Each structure stands twice: as structure tokens, then as C-alpha cells.
Amino acid sequence: MSSSNPDFNIVKNLRTIEWIKAELAAGMGTLFKALIKNNEELIQDSLAGLIVSCYFLGKRLGISFTKLDEIIRQKLQSPPMQEHELEQWYGDVSNLENYLKDRNRY
């Protein structure tokens, strides 16, 4: 089967999606272990890896990086997120909204 065969591309995409899902599961395991060890560098690396994998999974599912960013911004502005405990206790939702707005200015 050559890579120009549409069936091959579908299979390749499905395998890639499954691989990314496995990466996400492994990344969660790595994060949990890093939390147990209280290893800040590994925690940061694990979180970054999970975020990157989510973007890659979205792309494989037909969601552009820009669209995913837009959906994240919309989600943050939704009433449930505005009433979320993390917003009420720490202002995390607002802080993330502001971060994303500032990031997009550059």
C-alpha cells in the first residue's frame, strides 16, 4: 500500500490518533509520578507535554490550533467557568483569560 492510497492515509491517521491517546495516558502517569516526587521540573515538562499532545490530537481530529484556542477562550467565558470554584477561590479563570488575551497581542 502506498502513502498516496486514501485507505492508507485513513489507517495512518487512525493509528496516529491512537498513538497520541496513548501519549496522553502516559503523560498523565508521568505527571502523577512527578507530583508524588514533588519534582517541579518534571511537573512542568509533563504539563507542557500534555498540552502539546492535546493540540496534536485536535489537529488529527480536524481542529486547527487557532480554532482550539478560540474554543478555549469561549469555554473560559462560559457561565459554568465563571462560577467555577477555581475562579471563586483564586481567580484562575480570569487569570488564564487575561494571559491568553495578552499572549495574542504579540
Order of alpha helices (4+ residues) and beta strands (2+ residues): alpha-alpha-alpha-alpha-alpha-alpha
